[in-house]
């Protein structure tokens, strides 16, 4: 079942578009938005949260656009989980969580802290008195306070050490809540997302089941992201192509970096079906066999 849908959405700041004509669904089973910094992931997440209006296209929630949706209900159903630094340093933890609760329901603060694996006594502390992992759990507890149907998580573990990351992963995997995960960490989407969309320069370049997409990429950018992940005990990964090149203004935006680029890549590639996935690459079949 589709919960949120972007339909031919272009987003920007001022007159400058940074996300271009994106169509994708946020459905059951967890969805990942993958890409490097500046690829448009967070901008698209802001549009899904109703914080940024599209320059063109629509964001749909169920059978209504966000413009016509009851935003009070939407805010209960769809909650963001930002990084731990989003907590107000002046507020005690319990007060921060209780803001989202109805009056007279403050007893739930302790229940929510226990749900995310924290001691209820931490409610009296301020953010600076907690570790990074504890603060991230508080952010999740605050989002869960209104009983959301969907969590939109923007790099929820990027500032945490690996042992704490594993604990947050276990917590998120055990929640009975759908999730949209914005990240460049492929291990997170592999664990938490049934389907994934890869963004480059504000465009979807590959979409499909996460396991297949990571095991056998059909776009050279997806393959570059996967191959750049260090392997324990192995040789450092080699960066192929011009990894510093800016996106091309015409044709395929990835062509200036792509080691497989050919003259045909000067023509913009459309998303097309390749082995059950949607891929925007003229040479997707060649990528699959490399």
Backbone as CSV, one residue per row, in Angstrom:
resi,resn,N_x,N_y,N_z,CA_x,CA_y,CA_z,C_x,C_y,C_z
1,UNK,0.839,-1.185,0.000,0.000,0.000,0.000,0.876,1.237,0.000
2,UNK,0.595,2.175,-0.920,1.357,3.420,-0.997,0.853,4.408,0.044
3,UNK,1.766,4.946,0.857,1.387,5.930,1.863,1.612,7.346,1.362
4,UNK,2.750,7.561,0.738,3.096,8.867,0.171,3.597,8.652,-1.246
5,UNK,3.329,9.628,-2.101,3.763,9.518,-3.491,4.205,10.885,-4.005
6,UNK,5.376,10.900,-4.627,5.820,12.084,-5.362,5.505,11.853,-6.841
7,UNK,4.786,12.768,-7.434,4.376,12.628,-8.828,4.953,13.776,-9.654
8,UNK,6.004,13.447,-10.424,6.670,14.400,-11.303,7.030,15.690,-10.552
9,UNK,7.667,15.516,-9.403,7.961,16.623,-8.501,9.309,17.259,-8.843
10,UNK,9.287,18.568,-8.993,10.504,19.372,-9.106,10.542,20.303,-7.902
11,UNK,11.693,20.332,-7.228,11.851,21.123,-6.011,13.064,22.019,-6.134
12,UNK,12.994,23.156,-5.474,14.137,24.049,-5.509,14.061,25.103,-4.435
13,UNK,15.086,25.944,-4.419,15.173,27.062,-3.483,15.310,28.321,-4.307
14,UNK,14.368,29.236,-4.145,14.307,30.359,-5.059,13.891,29.870,-6.428
15,UNK,14.645,30.253,-7.429,14.348,29.817,-8.798,15.235,28.664,-9.259
16,UNK,16.010,28.104,-8.344,17.005,27.104,-8.734,16.531,25.702,-8.351
17,UNK,16.112,24.890,-9.315,15.679,23.517,-9.000,16.858,22.643,-8.589
18,UNK,16.627,21.809,-7.584,17.660,20.872,-7.142,17.175,19.422,-7.213
19,UNK,15.861,19.221,-7.325,15.266,17.901,-7.562,14.427,18.023,-8.826
20,UNK,14.623,17.095,-9.766,14.070,17.258,-11.102,13.098,16.138,-11.469
21,UNK,11.810,16.466,-11.576,10.809,15.586,-12.189,10.844,14.171,-11.596
22,UNK,10.808,14.102,-10.263,10.910,12.811,-9.568,9.527,12.227,-9.321
23,UNK,9.373,10.950,-9.662,8.166,10.188,-9.331,8.597,8.944,-8.565
24,UNK,8.077,8.780,-7.350,8.359,7.575,-6.573,7.319,7.409,-5.475
25,UNK,7.178,6.169,-5.003,6.211,5.824,-3.969,6.914,5.478,-2.660
26,UNK,6.274,5.852,-1.558,6.686,5.399,-0.235,5.654,4.372,0.201
27,UNK,6.021,3.100,0.158,5.073,2.014,0.399,5.534,1.159,1.575
28,UNK,4.772,0.111,1.854,5.059,-0.749,2.991,6.384,-1.495,2.809
29,UNK,7.003,-1.819,3.941,8.227,-2.608,3.912,9.495,-1.791,4.042
30,UNK,9.375,-0.477,4.170,10.544,0.384,4.297,11.101,0.783,2.949
31,UNK,11.379,2.087,2.793,11.889,2.624,1.531,13.136,3.449,1.816
32,UNK,14.174,3.245,1.023,15.408,3.996,1.180,15.616,5.002,0.066
33,UNK,16.113,6.183,0.426,16.601,7.162,-0.537,18.107,7.237,-0.365
34,UNK,18.843,6.796,-1.384,20.295,6.662,-1.304,20.947,7.693,-2.215
35,UNK,22.065,8.234,-1.767,22.822,9.147,-2.622,23.833,9.921,-1.803
36,UNK,24.797,10.517,-2.488,25.818,11.297,-1.819,25.227,12.623,-1.344
37,UNK,26.005,13.386,-0.569,25.572,14.703,-0.127,25.296,15.584,-1.347
38,UNK,24.182,16.309,-1.312,23.825,17.177,-2.422,23.010,16.495,-3.500
39,UNK,22.621,15.237,-3.292,21.871,14.525,-4.331,20.379,14.849,-4.319
40,UNK,19.904,15.532,-3.274,18.501,15.920,-3.214,17.670,15.104,-2.250
41,UNK,18.294,14.204,-1.480,17.553,13.324,-0.577,16.782,14.113,0.478
42,UNK,17.487,14.998,1.191,16.847,15.742,2.274,15.817,16.726,1.735
43,UNK,16.091,17.319,0.581,15.114,18.221,-0.029,13.829,17.481,-0.347
44,UNK,13.946,16.271,-0.878,12.766,15.462,-1.170,12.046,15.069,0.123
45,UNK,12.802,14.755,1.170,12.184,14.424,2.452,11.408,15.614,2.999
46,UNK,11.928,16.815,2.844,11.217,18.016,3.313,9.898,18.177,2.573
47,UNK,9.882,17.845,1.298,8.630,17.926,0.537,7.637,16.878,1.029
48,UNK,8.116,15.658,1.330,7.236,14.613,1.853,6.653,15.001,3.211
49,UNK,7.365,15.827,3.964,6.882,16.276,5.268,5.993,17.518,5.161
50,UNK,5.821,18.032,3.953,5.024,19.238,3.776,5.743,20.509,4.160
51,UNK,7.076,20.452,4.270,7.861,21.623,4.667,8.380,22.410,3.473
52,UNK,8.252,21.856,2.279,8.716,22.517,1.063,7.725,22.240,-0.047
53,UNK,7.179,23.300,-0.622,6.180,23.141,-1.682,6.881,22.888,-3.016
54,UNK,6.382,21.946,-3.824,6.988,21.685,-5.134,6.881,22.893,-6.070
55,UNK,7.898,23.069,-6.905,7.833,24.051,-7.984,6.862,23.558,-9.052
56,UNK,6.806,22.244,-9.235,5.831,21.601,-10.119,5.615,20.179,-9.627
57,UNK,4.506,19.578,-10.035,4.166,18.240,-9.576,3.436,18.276,-8.243
58,UNK,3.150,17.092,-7.704,2.381,16.987,-6.471,2.939,15.912,-5.548
59,UNK,2.766,16.145,-4.243,2.975,15.125,-3.226,1.599,14.643,-2.803
60,UNK,1.382,13.316,-2.884,0.098,12.726,-2.538,0.208,11.980,-1.223
61,UNK,-0.811,12.148,-0.369,-0.948,11.345,0.843,-2.265,10.589,0.709
62,UNK,-2.158,9.291,0.445,-3.368,8.536,0.113,-3.928,9.034,-1.207
63,UNK,-5.207,9.392,-1.218,-5.844,9.844,-2.458,-5.985,11.356,-2.524
64,UNK,-5.238,12.085,-1.660,-5.297,13.545,-1.670,-3.895,14.133,-1.760
65,UNK,-3.787,15.285,-2.414,-2.516,16.004,-2.398,-2.339,16.649,-1.025
66,UNK,-1.095,16.957,-0.684,-0.846,17.588,0.617,-1.562,18.922,0.740
67,UNK,-1.800,19.596,-0.384,-2.498,20.887,-0.333,-3.910,20.725,0.224
68,UNK,-4.523,19.556,0.011,-5.914,19.339,0.430,-6.030,18.435,1.657
69,UNK,-4.894,17.963,2.167,-4.913,17.029,3.286,-5.140,17.762,4.605
70,UNK,-5.831,17.103,5.538,-5.956,17.595,6.906,-4.577,17.502,7.556
71,UNK,-3.893,18.636,7.675,-2.504,18.614,8.118,-2.354,18.218,9.583
72,UNK,-3.391,18.429,10.403,-3.299,17.982,11.795,-3.191,16.455,11.850
73,UNK,-4.020,15.784,11.064,-3.945,14.323,11.006,-2.638,13.889,10.360
74,UNK,-2.216,14.582,9.301,-0.977,14.235,8.618,0.212,14.309,9.571
75,UNK,0.259,15.343,10.412,1.376,15.501,11.343,1.402,14.379,12.377
76,UNK,0.239,13.811,12.701,0.234,12.659,13.605,0.701,11.400,12.887
77,UNK,0.313,11.264,11.623,0.604,10.035,10.878,2.040,9.962,10.373
78,UNK,2.619,11.106,10.067,3.957,11.148,9.457,4.868,12.004,10.326
79,UNK,5.873,11.373,10.918,6.754,12.065,11.856,8.210,12.011,11.390
80,UNK,8.916,13.139,11.501,10.344,13.117,11.160,11.194,12.644,12.330
81,UNK,12.302,11.995,12.021,13.326,11.669,13.013,14.618,12.286,12.501
82,UNK,14.971,13.426,13.090,16.197,14.107,12.693,17.362,13.596,13.540
83,UNK,18.527,14.165,13.325,19.682,13.759,14.099,19.572,14.315,15.516
84,UNK,20.345,13.742,16.437,20.192,14.034,17.858,20.345,15.512,18.195
85,UNK,21.062,16.255,17.361,21.291,17.673,17.625,20.005,18.488,17.525
86,UNK,18.906,17.857,17.062,17.641,18.568,16.925,16.988,18.855,18.272
87,UNK,17.451,18.235,19.358,16.864,18.468,20.676,17.214,19.862,21.188
88,UNK,16.244,20.506,21.825,16.455,21.825,22.421,17.335,21.652,23.659
89,UNK,18.518,22.258,23.691,19.427,22.052,24.821,18.901,22.632,26.134
90,UNK,17.905,23.517,26.050,17.383,24.157,27.272,16.296,23.328,27.941
91,UNK,15.747,22.342,27.236,14.607,21.577,27.739,15.047,20.240,28.316
92,UNK,14.404,19.864,29.423,14.637,18.527,29.960,14.047,17.496,28.997
93,UNK,14.606,16.295,29.021,14.210,15.247,28.092,12.708,14.946,28.201
94,UNK,12.222,14.813,29.415,10.811,14.510,29.603,9.907,15.588,29.048
95,UNK,10.296,16.856,29.230,9.502,17.971,28.706,9.486,17.958,27.190
96,UNK,10.629,17.643,26.586,10.726,17.593,25.127,9.798,16.536,24.548
97,UNK,9.751,15.362,25.191,8.871,14.293,24.710,7.411,14.632,24.980
98,UNK,7.142,15.212,26.159,5.759,15.488,26.571,5.091,16.537,25.688
99,UNK,5.879,17.369,25.000,5.293,18.370,24.103,4.345,17.742,23.084
100,UNK,4.645,16.517,22.667,3.837,15.860,21.635,2.655,15.083,22.208
101,UNK,2.537,15.037,23.540,1.493,14.230,24.167,0.310,15.092,24.605
102,UNK,-0.890,14.508,24.634,-2.042,15.249,25.164,-1.829,15.582,26.631
103,UNK,-2.443,16.679,27.084,-2.345,17.031,28.503,-2.932,15.897,29.356
104,UNK,-2.299,15.630,30.468,-2.768,14.573,31.331,-2.220,13.201,30.974
105,UNK,-1.403,13.136,29.918,-0.854,11.848,29.491,0.662,11.830,29.688
106,UNK,1.138,12.612,30.650,2.582,12.729,30.849,3.216,11.439,31.355
107,UNK,2.401,10.539,31.896,2.949,9.271,32.377,3.535,8.456,31.238
108,UNK,3.111,8.729,30.015,3.613,7.974,28.864,5.070,8.296,28.558
109,UNK,5.594,9.382,29.106,6.999,9.733,28.843,7.903,8.573,29.249
110,UNK,7.678,8.049,30.464,8.488,6.930,30.928,8.317,5.700,30.059
111,UNK,7.076,5.440,29.606,6.814,4.284,28.741,7.554,4.420,27.415
112,UNK,7.556,5.627,26.864,8.238,5.853,25.582,9.744,5.699,25.732
113,UNK,10.297,6.189,26.842,11.734,6.021,27.064,12.081,4.540,27.194
114,UNK,11.254,3.784,27.894,11.492,2.348,28.001,11.371,1.662,26.649
115,UNK,10.429,2.142,25.801,10.229,1.534,24.483,11.482,1.642,23.622
116,UNK,12.237,2.735,23.797,13.465,2.899,23.004,14.705,2.472,23.787
117,UNK,14.489,1.760,24.899,15.607,1.177,25.625,16.329,2.110,26.570
118,UNK,15.640,3.136,27.087,16.261,4.090,28.006,15.599,4.023,29.381
119,UNK,16.368,4.372,30.404,15.853,4.437,31.770,14.915,5.638,31.888
120,UNK,13.675,5.443,32.392,12.746,6.569,32.551,13.295,7.706,33.402
121,UNK,14.264,7.405,34.282,14.847,8.449,35.126,15.592,9.502,34.309
122,UNK,15.936,9.175,33.061,16.629,10.154,32.212,15.727,11.320,31.829
123,UNK,14.438,11.220,32.102,13.492,12.286,31.747,13.847,13.608,32.407
124,UNK,14.545,13.570,33.538,14.871,14.807,34.256,16.156,15.460,33.747
125,UNK,16.846,14.814,32.854,18.133,15.351,32.381,17.953,16.222,31.138
126,UNK,19.004,16.970,30.842,19.038,17.779,29.628,19.929,17.086,28.585
127,UNK,19.779,17.454,27.297,20.495,16.731,26.235,21.999,16.610,26.447
128,UNK,22.646,17.658,26.983,24.107,17.584,27.123,24.548,16.561,28.158
129,UNK,23.612,16.074,28.985,23.939,15.080,29.996,23.791,13.653,29.482
130,UNK,23.410,13.501,28.199,23.219,12.194,27.586,24.277,11.956,26.518
131,UNK,24.541,10.696,26.231,25.452,10.353,25.139,24.747,10.563,23.802
132,UNK,25.513,10.496,22.720,24.929,10.666,21.392,23.879,9.621,21.087
133,UNK,24.165,8.367,21.461,23.201,7.306,21.218,21.933,7.481,22.023
134,UNK,22.065,7.940,23.277,20.885,8.187,24.101,20.046,9.323,23.523
135,UNK,20.702,10.374,23.066,19.952,11.501,22.483,19.195,11.059,21.240
136,UNK,19.815,10.203,20.405,19.127,9.742,19.200,17.891,8.916,19.564
137,UNK,17.979,8.123,20.630,16.819,7.358,21.089,15.714,8.280,21.596
138,UNK,16.098,9.387,22.229,15.103,10.363,22.689,14.364,10.971,21.495
139,UNK,15.107,11.279,20.432,14.477,11.825,19.223,13.459,10.831,18.666
140,UNK,13.807,9.551,18.665,12.882,8.521,18.180,11.672,8.413,19.099
141,UNK,11.900,8.453,20.431,10.789,8.384,21.386,9.828,9.546,21.185
142,UNK,10.364,10.720,20.944,9.499,11.900,20.726,8.656,11.730,19.469
143,UNK,9.244,11.148,18.416,8.485,10.925,17.183,7.393,9.882,17.395
144,UNK,7.670,8.885,18.245,6.693,7.818,18.478,5.552,8.251,19.392
145,UNK,5.695,9.396,20.040,4.717,9.825,21.038,3.309,9.980,20.466
146,UNK,3.185,10.336,19.195,1.855,10.564,18.613,1.334,9.344,17.861
147,UNK,2.048,8.209,17.943,1.596,6.993,17.277,1.585,7.102,15.765
148,UNK,2.714,7.467,15.136,2.733,7.678,13.679,2.621,6.390,12.886
149,UNK,2.150,6.509,11.642,2.137,5.382,10.710,3.462,5.298,9.957
150,UNK,4.145,6.429,9.808,5.365,6.490,8.995,6.384,7.382,9.677
151,UNK,7.623,6.896,9.791,8.747,7.703,10.259,9.612,8.077,9.059
152,UNK,9.976,9.345,8.958,10.921,9.800,7.935,12.228,10.104,8.647
153,UNK,13.217,9.249,8.398,14.479,9.284,9.134,15.582,9.845,8.247
154,UNK,16.181,10.950,8.676,17.235,11.591,7.894,18.586,11.332,8.558
155,UNK,19.359,10.407,7.996,20.686,10.029,8.508,20.643,9.813,10.021
156,UNK,19.824,8.869,10.503,19.623,8.743,11.948,20.813,8.215,12.720
157,UNK,21.841,7.688,12.052,22.981,7.127,12.776,24.318,7.735,12.366
158,UNK,24.303,8.814,11.585,25.552,9.298,10.990,26.547,9.820,12.023
159,UNK,26.065,10.311,13.169,26.977,10.885,14.166,27.307,9.906,15.287
160,UNK,26.968,8.631,15.108,27.130,7.658,16.183,28.245,6.660,15.882
161,UNK,28.867,6.122,16.944,29.889,5.105,16.717,29.222,3.792,16.329
162,UNK,30.018,2.837,15.846,29.445,1.652,15.211,28.639,0.788,16.177
163,UNK,29.053,0.705,17.435,28.296,-0.123,18.379,26.937,0.491,18.677
164,UNK,26.895,1.826,18.798,25.626,2.504,19.044,24.753,2.443,17.790
165,UNK,25.370,2.549,16.609,24.617,2.407,15.362,23.877,1.072,15.326
166,UNK,24.551,0.011,15.742,23.937,-1.315,15.724,22.716,-1.360,16.640
167,UNK,22.797,-0.709,17.794,21.668,-0.691,18.726,20.486,0.090,18.137
168,UNK,20.772,1.220,17.490,19.704,2.017,16.877,19.070,1.231,15.727
169,UNK,19.900,0.511,14.968,19.378,-0.338,13.888,18.414,-1.384,14.429
170,UNK,18.807,-2.039,15.517,17.942,-3.056,16.121,16.631,-2.436,16.580
171,UNK,16.722,-1.245,17.161,15.521,-0.551,17.625,14.583,-0.242,16.467
172,UNK,15.115,0.339,15.399,14.280,0.721,14.255,13.678,-0.505,13.579
173,UNK,14.459,-1.578,13.488,13.965,-2.796,12.845,12.820,-3.419,13.634
174,UNK,12.796,-3.193,14.952,11.771,-3.797,15.781,10.509,-2.978,15.931
175,UNK,10.494,-1.751,15.403,9.315,-0.889,15.540,8.217,-1.310,14.570
176,UNK,6.980,-1.240,15.036,5.833,-1.573,14.193,5.356,-0.310,13.472
177,UNK,6.264,0.310,12.732,5.996,1.570,12.040,6.719,1.548,10.703
178,UNK,6.070,2.024,9.654,6.743,2.109,8.353,7.807,3.200,8.392
179,UNK,8.742,3.150,7.439,9.839,4.104,7.480,10.324,4.474,6.078
180,UNK,10.678,5.743,5.950,11.422,6.251,4.801,12.774,6.663,5.335
181,UNK,13.831,6.058,4.820,15.180,6.265,5.335,16.011,7.027,4.310
182,UNK,16.513,8.199,4.725,17.373,9.015,3.871,18.804,8.811,4.355
183,UNK,19.667,8.286,3.492,21.012,7.951,3.942,21.959,7.741,2.768
184,UNK,23.257,7.766,3.070,24.258,7.295,2.115,24.890,6.000,2.623
185,UNK,24.357,5.479,3.729,24.878,4.264,4.347,24.126,3.056,3.796
186,UNK,24.775,2.270,2.955,24.103,1.147,2.302,23.745,0.035,3.283
187,UNK,24.489,-0.083,4.383,24.169,-1.104,5.377,22.813,-0.829,6.021
188,UNK,22.475,0.436,6.188,21.185,0.788,6.792,20.027,0.381,5.892
189,UNK,20.112,0.727,4.605,18.991,0.390,3.718,18.890,-1.122,3.520
190,UNK,20.032,-1.809,3.518,19.996,-3.263,3.367,19.238,-3.906,4.522
191,UNK,19.353,-3.334,5.709,18.702,-3.897,6.904,17.246,-3.450,7.028
192,UNK,16.935,-2.207,6.649,15.647,-1.623,7.020,14.674,-1.393,5.874
193,UNK,15.115,-1.537,4.613,14.274,-1.111,3.492,14.069,-2.229,2.472
194,UNK,12.817,-2.479,2.146,12.502,-3.489,1.128,12.838,-2.951,-0.261
195,UNK,12.545,-1.684,-0.508,12.847,-1.072,-1.805,13.693,0.174,-1.604
196,UNK,14.423,0.571,-2.636,15.282,1.753,-2.546,15.284,2.515,-3.857
197,UNK,15.555,3.815,-3.744,15.686,4.702,-4.889,17.036,5.402,-4.772
198,UNK,17.812,5.377,-5.833,19.129,6.013,-5.850,19.014,7.353,-6.568
199,UNK,19.456,8.428,-5.893,19.401,9.764,-6.465,20.794,10.260,-6.797
200,UNK,20.908,10.892,-7.958,22.141,11.589,-8.321,21.751,12.923,-8.939
201,UNK,22.309,14.008,-8.400,22.044,15.354,-8.914,20.549,15.640,-9.013
202,UNK,19.787,15.183,-8.009,18.368,15.482,-7.958,17.496,14.664,-8.881
203,UNK,18.036,13.564,-9.425,17.272,12.691,-10.316,17.353,11.252,-9.838
204,UNK,16.256,10.521,-9.981,16.284,9.099,-9.676,16.993,8.388,-10.823
205,UNK,18.076,7.674,-10.505,18.818,6.962,-11.545,18.600,5.454,-11.490
206,UNK,18.139,4.944,-10.321,17.817,3.514,-10.225,16.852,3.288,-9.070
207,UNK,15.860,2.431,-9.307,14.881,2.071,-8.286,14.610,0.574,-8.373
208,UNK,14.376,-0.044,-7.204,14.031,-1.457,-7.225,14.164,-2.088,-5.855
209,UNK,13.974,-3.407,-5.770,14.163,-4.114,-4.494,15.592,-3.909,-3.988
210,UNK,15.707,-3.557,-2.727,17.020,-3.200,-2.176,18.045,-4.322,-2.327
211,UNK,17.661,-5.539,-2.006,18.617,-6.652,-2.051,19.176,-6.827,-3.457
212,UNK,18.308,-6.771,-4.482,18.769,-6.932,-5.863,19.592,-5.742,-6.311
213,UNK,19.158,-4.550,-5.918,19.835,-3.325,-6.335,21.268,-3.285,-5.809
214,UNK,21.481,-3.738,-4.574,22.822,-3.720,-3.996,23.662,-4.906,-4.442
215,UNK,23.025,-6.047,-4.673,23.774,-7.236,-5.096,24.244,-7.123,-6.534
216,UNK,23.416,-6.501,-7.382,23.740,-6.415,-8.806,23.242,-5.089,-9.368
217,UNK,23.971,-3.994,-9.129,23.526,-2.684,-9.604,23.420,-2.645,-11.123
218,UNK,22.466,-1.849,-11.605,22.303,-1.688,-13.052,22.652,-0.283,-13.509
219,UNK,23.030,0.593,-12.582,23.492,1.940,-12.939,24.923,2.103,-12.426
220,UNK,25.807,2.718,-13.208,27.205,2.842,-12.771,27.369,3.642,-11.484
221,UNK,26.447,4.574,-11.208,26.538,5.331,-9.956,26.202,4.443,-8.762
222,UNK,25.148,3.629,-8.878,24.820,2.681,-7.813,25.988,1.742,-7.568
223,UNK,26.597,1.276,-8.655,27.749,0.366,-8.530,28.917,1.074,-7.843
224,UNK,29.140,2.349,-8.174,30.227,3.095,-7.541,29.982,3.266,-6.046
225,UNK,28.725,3.537,-5.655,28.401,3.658,-4.233,28.650,2.347,-3.507
226,UNK,28.199,1.242,-4.113,28.375,-0.060,-3.477,29.855,-0.429,-3.373
227,UNK,30.607,-0.213,-4.445,32.016,-0.610,-4.465,32.885,0.253,-3.555
228,UNK,32.371,1.437,-3.170,33.146,2.329,-2.301,33.056,1.949,-0.833
229,UNK,32.199,0.979,-0.501,32.060,0.553,0.898,33.274,-0.286,1.280
230,UNK,34.048,0.117,2.306,35.218,-0.668,2.705,34.811,-2.047,3.225
231,UNK,35.641,-3.033,2.949,35.401,-4.391,3.430,36.446,-4.731,4.480
232,UNK,35.980,-5.278,5.611,36.871,-5.598,6.718,37.936,-6.595,6.270
233,UNK,39.191,-6.229,6.447,40.289,-7.129,6.115,40.680,-7.115,4.648
234,UNK,39.950,-6.360,3.831,40.253,-6.304,2.408,41.060,-5.076,2.046
235,UNK,41.395,-4.973,0.772,42.135,-3.802,0.292,41.197,-2.598,0.250
236,UNK,41.738,-1.381,0.411,40.893,-0.191,0.317,40.215,-0.129,-1.051
237,UNK,38.963,0.337,-1.110,38.273,0.414,-2.402,38.924,1.428,-3.318
238,UNK,38.886,1.147,-4.625,39.420,2.069,-5.621,38.292,2.894,-6.215
239,UNK,38.511,4.197,-6.299,37.525,5.073,-6.934,37.790,5.084,-8.438
240,UNK,36.776,4.752,-9.219,36.928,4.705,-10.664,36.209,5.896,-11.299
241,UNK,36.779,6.418,-12.370,36.184,7.573,-13.021,36.590,8.856,-12.306
242,UNK,36.066,9.992,-12.781,36.391,11.294,-12.199,35.396,11.585,-11.081
243,UNK,35.701,11.122,-9.889,34.756,11.241,-8.780,34.548,12.684,-8.338
244,UNK,35.443,13.589,-8.734,35.309,14.990,-8.330,34.495,15.813,-9.334
245,UNK,34.171,15.233,-10.488,33.493,15.989,-11.544,32.078,16.385,-11.123
246,UNK,31.687,17.620,-11.460,30.326,18.078,-11.165,29.366,17.408,-12.143
247,UNK,28.074,17.335,-11.799,27.107,16.746,-12.731,27.081,17.500,-14.060
248,UNK,26.933,16.759,-15.134,26.856,17.377,-16.462,25.549,18.154,-16.591
249,UNK,25.621,19.318,-17.244,24.437,20.163,-17.403,23.514,19.649,-18.500
250,UNK,24.062,18.852,-19.412,23.246,18.294,-20.497,23.503,16.794,-20.594
251,UNK,22.578,16.103,-21.242,22.729,14.658,-21.387,22.599,13.958,-20.051
252,UNK,23.254,12.816,-19.903,23.246,12.100,-18.630,24.052,12.902,-17.610
253,UNK,23.474,13.246,-16.460,24.213,14.062,-15.497,25.439,13.363,-14.919
254,UNK,25.485,12.030,-15.008,26.595,11.275,-14.426,27.730,11.046,-15.427
255,UNK,27.572,11.453,-16.662,28.499,11.024,-17.721,29.926,11.544,-17.533
256,UNK,30.110,12.686,-16.871,31.464,13.200,-16.694,32.258,12.380,-15.678
257,UNK,31.582,11.621,-14.851,32.247,10.743,-13.891,32.304,9.295,-14.375
258,UNK,31.408,8.944,-15.278,31.155,7.540,-15.577,32.289,6.892,-16.372
259,UNK,32.825,5.750,-15.899,33.885,5.062,-16.651,33.345,4.358,-17.893
260,UNK,32.022,4.259,-18.053,31.433,3.596,-19.209,30.823,4.576,-20.204
261,UNK,31.055,5.865,-20.004,30.407,6.873,-20.849,30.807,6.732,-22.320
262,UNK,29.828,6.890,-23.200,30.012,6.837,-24.651,29.283,8.046,-25.242
263,UNK,29.499,8.349,-26.531,28.818,9.509,-27.128,27.303,9.512,-26.936
264,UNK,26.677,8.339,-26.884,25.226,8.269,-26.695,24.788,8.912,-25.376
265,UNK,25.712,8.981,-24.403,25.373,9.531,-23.095,25.177,11.047,-23.128
266,UNK,25.467,11.684,-24.250,25.157,13.099,-24.397,23.662,13.325,-24.596
267,UNK,22.923,12.232,-24.761,21.451,12.295,-24.825,20.899,11.864,-23.473
268,UNK,19.956,12.642,-22.880,19.446,12.297,-21.542,18.794,10.921,-21.533
269,UNK,19.156,10.044,-20.585,18.525,8.724,-20.503,17.201,8.798,-19.735
270,UNK,16.204,8.083,-20.203,14.929,7.992,-19.498,14.935,6.755,-18.609
271,UNK,14.164,6.797,-17.526,14.000,5.601,-16.703,13.324,4.513,-17.524
272,UNK,13.889,3.313,-17.498,13.311,2.204,-18.243,13.462,0.926,-17.434
273,UNK,12.676,-0.068,-17.773,12.705,-1.333,-17.041,13.908,-2.171,-17.479
274,UNK,14.712,-2.568,-16.493,15.858,-3.448,-16.729,15.862,-4.498,-15.625
275,UNK,15.555,-5.732,-15.987,15.528,-6.829,-15.003,14.627,-6.513,-13.807
276,UNK,13.461,-5.920,-14.079,12.516,-5.638,-13.006,12.807,-4.402,-12.202
277,UNK,13.804,-3.618,-12.629,14.126,-2.352,-11.961,13.964,-1.201,-12.933
278,UNK,13.831,0.003,-12.407,13.804,1.199,-13.219,15.196,1.827,-13.193
279,UNK,15.784,2.017,-14.381,17.163,2.491,-14.471,17.257,3.568,-15.543
280,UNK,17.940,4.663,-15.216,18.172,5.734,-16.182,19.623,5.661,-16.660
281,UNK,19.884,4.741,-17.582,21.241,4.564,-18.112,21.157,3.883,-19.467
282,UNK,21.862,4.440,-20.460,21.890,3.819,-21.786,22.634,2.487,-21.769
283,UNK,23.511,2.285,-20.798,24.355,1.093,-20.786,24.072,0.192,-19.575
284,UNK,22.840,0.215,-19.100,22.489,-0.560,-17.905,22.815,-2.041,-18.068
285,UNK,22.548,-2.598,-19.246,22.829,-4.013,-19.451,24.319,-4.321,-19.336
286,UNK,25.155,-3.376,-19.759,26.607,-3.568,-19.629,27.047,-3.475,-18.163
287,UNK,26.390,-2.613,-17.393,26.726,-2.491,-15.973,26.424,-3.795,-15.251
288,UNK,25.334,-4.437,-15.595,24.925,-5.665,-14.925,25.941,-6.779,-15.070
289,UNK,26.697,-6.783,-16.165,27.638,-7.890,-16.393,29.068,-7.530,-16.007
290,UNK,29.292,-6.296,-15.512,30.652,-5.909,-15.092,30.896,-6.262,-13.644
